[in-house]
């Protein structure tokens, strides 16, 4: 059980226990300020009380297997008996909101879980305590993942708080992302919250913590990753959004949209039906009330929109109808195992001698193919990653067709898309929409690109200020894109 795991190593003493309430409390050899220091203690550590001398407590430190004296004002005493449980829960509810006191809160949560009777742990009080424990552990992980403290003392305190949490059985995992380490709480307390009669807000908090994309192990194999995403979708389904405050409901909808967009991509790769998943992602994103969107959630809203837009072509049915070969058209065929080969064909140039051909391990969306009126350019959406969609541009140069790959941005692939938005009559220009986040930067732009050089001739953050976007926007793009949210 969690309670016994959290307090493993802590043996109840006759005079009860004490939780260290301040950082850098000193364990001394005798009850005097001038006595030699035995050890430096940190908030949240659990001590066994063996006696009292003046304003000092005689204690035993089970983690260091050492005894000594500590000032009574620097600890909070408890017998870990059921009678202490209500007071411990009251303190826990207060400490959970105190930034920097995560280790102390985890220690108090462990004490409550040890003291509370079993029937209380199975009810609302148990859900409250586990919700607080998970919140504190999650916040401690976020502190550890942020920019390291500038001072050595701050770094020492953070390391000590992580060690204190680990002594109570709170586990963390470390993942390297974009050259930085991300510390993630394993979410055990949140899993237990979902199994209890928790409040909807507590359910939402648990589900959001358990489904963070940043805390997915990057070493997972594709099938393992897909199974985890299926589990993430199931966890989010358990949340009763109707009873949530609007800003929390928005957060759940954004996470659901992100997860279902990933499932649409993965199902397509697996050869499974993906239309329902893509439609669900679009519906969840559309359900977000932007007027109720918290300021801190704006970046998350943009990220969810990019994920949804990257896979939105899965929501558009694609039949096996034979294309009209009087004009150039796209034909897809299997290549090497896991590979798709794209050929540009017409009435004179079939699959054996195509106008142009390129193979890829990415997901090709043939339903996105769009040929301009002049017949000298064709745009095709290709998605190499779950949240990164590129544009293949077929161009007729003289008598030769070429294929250019346009990325969302000149960044390390992370999150983004570039998509066809319309053809400008004359066969010389194409309208593109781009949105990407990576390397600490975010940008959304609408561009008029020349087909001869693929150079951006004009761009803006609002398509309404660009004349060609007002006149030549493709109706299908305008109806389906998430870019115009």
N, C-alpha and C positions, 0 to 999 in steps of 0.2 A: 504494500500500500504506500501511497505517497507520503503520508504522515511519518511512517517509520523510516522511509528512505531519506526524508529531509532531515531528520534528527539523528541519523545514524552516527554513532560515535559519541552521542551525548547521553550520559548516564544520569538519571535523576538522583540528586543528593538529598540528604535529610533536610537541609535548610533551603532546598530549592535551587533554582538556577538564576542566572543573571545574563542579560543581553547587553553587550557593550553598546552605548548610545552615541559615543563620539569617536572621531578618528584620533589616532595617535595617543590613545590612553596608555598609561604605563603600568605594566605589571612589575611591582617592586618586591624586593626580598623581605622587607619588613614594613610595618604601617607608618612610615615616615617619608616626607617629601625628599629628604636627603639620602634615603636608602638606595642602594644600587638597583638599576633597572634590569629586570629579568627578560622582558620582551616588550615590544610595541604592539598594542592591540588596535583593532579597527572596528568600526561600527558594524553591528550585526553578529559579531562573534559570540558564541555561547560558552558560558563558564559555569562551573559547579560551585555553589557557595558552601564553604566548610565552617565558616565562623565570622564573627564581627569583632573588630578592634577599633575603638574610637569612631572616626568617620571613614574607616576603611573596611572592606570585606576581605576575608581570607578566602581565596578561591583556588580551584584546580582548573587548569587549561587543558582539556582533553586533546586538542589539536596539536599542541606542543609537548604534551605530557610533562607539564611543569606546574608547580604551585607558586603562590605568591599573594600579594596584596594589591588591591585596586581601590581607588576612591569610590565610595558609594554613590556620589553624585554623577559619576560617569557611566553608570549602568542602570538598567531597569530590572528589578527583581520579579520573579514569578515562581510559583510552585509547580506550574504546568498541570494544575488540577482543574477539573471541570468548572469550579467556581471562578477561576481566573479567565476563562474563555471569553465572556462578554467584554471585559475590559481590554483584553488583547485585540479583539476584533475592532473595538472602537479606536484604539491607537493605530491599528493597521489602516483603517479607512482614512485617518488623518495623514499618515506618513506616505501613503501611496501617491499623494499629490505633491510631495516635496522633492523637487529635483535635487539630485546629489545624495539623497538618503535611500537609495535603492537597496544597498546591502543591509541597512538597518531594517527596512521594511521586509526584506526576505527573511531575516532572522525572526522578526515578530510573527510573520506568517507561519513559519515553521513551528514556533511556540504555540500558536493558536491551533494548528492542525494536530499537535500532540495533546493539547489540553482539552479540546472540544470533544464531547461525546459523539458516538458514531451516528446517532440520529440527526444531530445538528449538521454534521458534515454531508449528509445525504440531502439536505434541504437547501433553502435559500441562503442561509448563513455560510454553508460550505461553498456554494457557488460564488458568493461574494468574496470569500477569502482566497479561493483559487483564482478568481478574476484579478484580484489585487496582486497576487503572487506573479501571475503571468504578465501583468502590466509592468510591474517593477523589473522583472527579468528582461522583458523586451526593451524597456527604457535603458537599462544598464548595457545591453548589447548595442543599442544605438549610440550611447556615449562612447563605447569602446571602438565603434566603427567611424566615429567622427574624427575631425582633425585632432591629433594627440595634444594633450595639455602642454602649454608652453614651458611650464616649470617642472623640475624634477620631482618636486613634492606632489604636484598634481598627477604626474605619471605613476608615481609610487602608490598614491591613493587609489587610482583607477585599477591598477593591477591587484592591489590588496582586496578591493571590493569584488572583483571577479573571482579571486581565490576563496573569499568568504562564501560567495554564492555557490561555488562548486562543492564546498564542504557540506552544504545542505542538499546536495544531489541535483542542483540546477545545472543543466548541461548546455554548453554552447558549442557551435561549430564555426570554423573559419573557412572562408572562401575568398579566393583572389579574383577580383573583377576590375578590369581596366587598370591594372597595375596597383590596385589598392586592396587591402584586406577588409573583408566584410565579416563582422562577428554577428552570428545569428543564434537566438534562443531556440532550443529544440521544440518548444511549444507544449510540453507535457501538461502543464497546468491548464492551458487553453483547451486541450483535448478533453480533459476531465470536466471542464465547464460545459462543453457541448453535451455531455452525458448526464448533466444534472438539470433540475428545473430552474434554469437561469432566466434572467430577464432578457427581453429582446436586444437591449443595448449590449448586455454582456455577451450574448450569442454573436452579435455583429462584431464586437471587439475581438473575440476569439477567432472567428472565421477570417477576419481581415489579417490578423497576425499569422495564422497558419497558412495563408495562401499568398504570401508575399513572393513575387517573382525573383526578387533579389536574393532570397534565401533558398533557392533551389540549387541543389548540388550540380555544378557545371560538369562534373565527371559522369553524370548519369548517361546510360546508353539511351538511344532514341525510344525504344519500347518502354523502358523504365520511366522515362520522362513523360511519355504519353499516359502511362498508368497513373503517375502522380498528378497529371493535369485532370484526368477523369476524377480522381479523388478530390482535388481542389474544387471542381465544379459541384460535386456532391456536398462538400462542406458548406459552400455558399448557399446551396439550396435549402439548408436547414434553418436559415435565418428568416424570421418573420418580419419582413420589411414594412408591413402595414403599420406596425406599432412603433416604428423608429422615428426619431426626429428627422426632419428633412435633410439636414447636412450629413447625417449618418447613413440615411437611405441612399443618398447620392454616392457615398463611398462604396457601399455594397454593390450598387449598380455598375459603377466603374470597374470594380474588380471582376464582377461577373462578365462584363463586356470583354475585358482583357482575356479572361480564361476561355470563354467560348470562341473568341477569334483564334486563339492558339489551337483549340480543338478542331476548328474548321480546317486549318492548315494541316494539322497532323492527320486528320481523317482523309484528306485528299491524298497525302503522301502514301497512306496505307491502302488506298483504293477503296475506301469506305464512303458512303453517302455523307456529304458535308454541308449540304444546303441548309438543313435545319440549324446546325451549329452557327453558321454565318448569320442566318436571320435572327437567331437569338442574340448574338453579339450586337447586331445593329439595333435591335429593339431595346436592349439594356442601355446602350449609349443614348438612344433617343429618349429614354425615360428620365434622364438626369435633368433636374430643374436648375438651370444655370443661375437663376436669381437666388437660389439657396445654396450655391456652391461656395464653400468656405475658401478664404483666400489661400490657405495652405494647400488646398486641393486642386488649384488651377493647373499646376504642373502635372499632377496625376490625371487630370481630365485630358490634357493634351496627349499624354502618353497612351492612355486608353484609346483615344481617337486614332492615333497612329497605328496601334495594333489592329484595331477593327478595320481601318481603311486598307491596311496591308493585305488582309484576307477577304475583303468584301466581295471579290469576284466569285467566291464559292457560293454566294447567295443567288447568282445568276445561272439558271439552267443552261446546259450546253448539250445539244443533241448531236446525233451522228449524221445530220443532213449533209449531202454532198454540196460543197461550195460551188458557186458560179465561177467557173474557170475562165470566163471571158475576160476577167480582170485578175490581177495577182491575189492570191489567197494563201492562208497559212494552213499547213498540214503537219500534224504531229505524229511521230512514230516512235516505238521503243528503240533504244540504242543498247549500250552495254547495260548489265543489270543495275537497275535504279536510275538509268539515264533516259532522258527524253530528247529526241532530235526534232528540231523545228525546220521545216522546209518551206520555202516560198515557191509556189507553183502557179502555173496558168495553163491555158489550153495546149500550149506547145511544149511546156516544160513540166513534166510530171515528177514523181518522187524519185525516179532514177536519175534524172538530170534536172534538178531544181534550179531556179534562178539564184537562190542563196540557201545555205544550210548551216545550222549551228546546233550543237548538242550541249545539254546541261543536266546537272543533277538537281537543279532547282525545280519548283513547281511552275509549270507553264499554264497560263490561263488563256486558252485559245478563244474563249468567248469575249475576250477584251480586244481582239484584233480590230483595228480601224484603218481603212485605206482612204487616202485623201481623194478628192474629186479628180485631180489630175492624174492619179494612178502612179505617181512617182515616189510615194512614201507610205509606209505602213507602221503603225505603232502596236506594240504587244506588251502586256504586263507579264513579268516573270518574277517569281518570289523565291529567292534562295534561302531565306530564313523566316522564322515565324513572325517576325515583326520588321522585316526589311524587304521592300518590294522595289524592283528596278524596272526600267523601261527599255525594251529593245526597239530600236528605230531602224527599219529597213529603208534604205535610200537608193534611188536609181542615179548613179553617177556615170553620165555618158550612156554606155550600153551595159554597164555592169552594176549589179545590185550589191550593196554592202550592208553589213549589220553592225550597228554601234550600240553599246550598252551604256545607258545613262543611269548613274546611281543617284540616290536621294541627296547625297552631299559628299563632299570630298573629306569624309571622316572614316574612322574605324567603324565598320558596320555594327550598329547597335539597335537603333530604333528609327524608322522613317520610311518614306515612300516617295516616289516620283511618278506622276501619272499624266497621261494624255488628257488634255482638256478641250481640244478643238483644233481644226485645221483652218488656216487663213487662206482664202481663195488666192489662186496664183501659183500654188505649189512651191512657195519659197519660205513659208513660216509655219510653225506649230506652236500651240499654246500648251504650257506645262504647269502643273502645280507640284510644289515640293514642300516637304515638311520632315524635319529630322532633328534628333537629339543625339549628341555624342561628344565625348571629350569636354564635357562641362558646358556645352553650348546648345542652344535651341533656336531654330529658325523655321519660319513658314513664309513661303513666297510664291508669287504667281509670275510666270515669265513668258516673254515672247522670244522664241528661239529661231534663229536662221537655219534652214535645212542644209545650206551649203557648208557652213563651218561649224554648226551646232553651238555657236556662240550666243550667249544671252544678249539680246538687243535692248530689251526693256524689262524691268521687273518692279514689283511693288508688293507690299504686304496686304493690300486690299485690291481684289480684281476689279472692283468698280471704277478705279481710277485709270484703268488701261482700256483704251477704246476697242481694240480687237476682242478683249474678253466680253465687252458689252454686246458686240455684234456677232461674233463667230464662235461663241461657246457651244460645245457639243451638247445637245439636249440630254443625251444619255448620261454624260458625265455630271451634268448639273443635277440630274434627278437622283443619282446613286452615290455620289461622292460624300465623304464625311468632311472633306476639306473646307466646305462652306458652312460649317456648323456655326 
